[in-house]
């Protein structure tokens, strides 16, 4: 089972753009790439999902290169409330049952 | 719409005992997935149920099992508890489309094994 890796932590200031990458070199062919946000003592919260190229919603953008072995979550103009842990989620193309693999998580700290 | 609910929220058990956790999905959602979250291993996928059938499965031992009822509610059972089973157990529901992982998580059940 391949590991899905992310930077452990990132620091930013309010109003800046933050880009968080996820490496998933064993992603299953048909699977979407999904990103979640988690605050302490809460379950993860869905942010955005995509299959290829670029997807944008009201809170984030997701960039996926043609080989789909990585993805980048972009948070425009972050605020203090964006301080959280961010995870990517992909399906792993192992044998047998499909396995869902969360990334290692990136702890984002936004400062004033 | 009500969110995903999990019961109980906190649980303390002794090694060797068994435990059953419950999850009620968002109305209309047919898929329920279970995850284990620990500081050391992060978020790990246990299994997914869709229309009462196990559709996907992670790499956990057979002590971890689950089931889904006709109303989409799901239960997870852990038998012969070990100290290492102490974790936050999260349940997530979704509409259930293949390959799409837009899931909605509950607050989790914090299990402590002593």
Boltz contact constraints between the chains, C-beta under 6 A:
constraints:
  - contact:
      token1: [A, 30]
      token2: [B, 99]
      max_distance: 6.0
  - contact:
      token1: [A, 31]
      token2: [B, 99]
      max_distance: 6.0
  - contact:
      token1: [A, 32]
      token2: [B, 99]
      max_distance: 6.0
  - contact:
      token1: [A, 32]
      token2: [B, 100]
      max_distance: 6.0
  - contact:
      token1: [A, 34]
      token2: [B, 101]
      max_distance: 6.0
  - contact:
      token1: [A, 43]
      token2: [B, 90]
      max_distance: 6.0
  - contact:
      token1: [A, 43]
      token2: [B, 105]
      max_distance: 6.0
  - contact:
      token1: [A, 43]
      token2: [B, 106]
      max_distance: 6.0
  - contact:
      token1: [A, 43]
      token2: [B, 107]
      max_distance: 6.0
  - contact:
      token1: [A, 43]
      token2: [B, 108]
      max_distance: 6.0
  - contact:
      token1: [A, 44]
      token2: [B, 105]
      max_distance: 6.0
  - contact:
      token1: [A, 46]
      token2: [B, 102]
      max_distance: 6.0
  - contact:
      token1: [A, 49]
      token2: [B, 102]
      max_distance: 6.0
  - contact:
      token1: [A, 89]
      token2: [B, 101]
      max_distance: 6.0
  - contact:
      token1: [A, 97]
      token2: [B, 56]
      max_distance: 6.0
  - contact:
      token1: [A, 97]
      token2: [B, 57]
      max_distance: 6.0
  - contact:
      token1: [A, 98]
      token2: [B, 56]
      max_distance: 6.0
  - contact:
      token1: [A, 99]
      token2: [B, 58]
      max_distance: 6.0
  - contact:
      token1: [A, 100]
      token2: [B, 45]
      max_distance: 6.0
  - contact:
      token1: [A, 102]
      token2: [B, 43]
      max_distance: 6.0
  - contact:
      token1: [A, 104]
      token2: [B, 42]
      max_distance: 6.0
  - contact:
      token1: [A, 105]
      token2: [B, 42]
      max_distance: 6.0
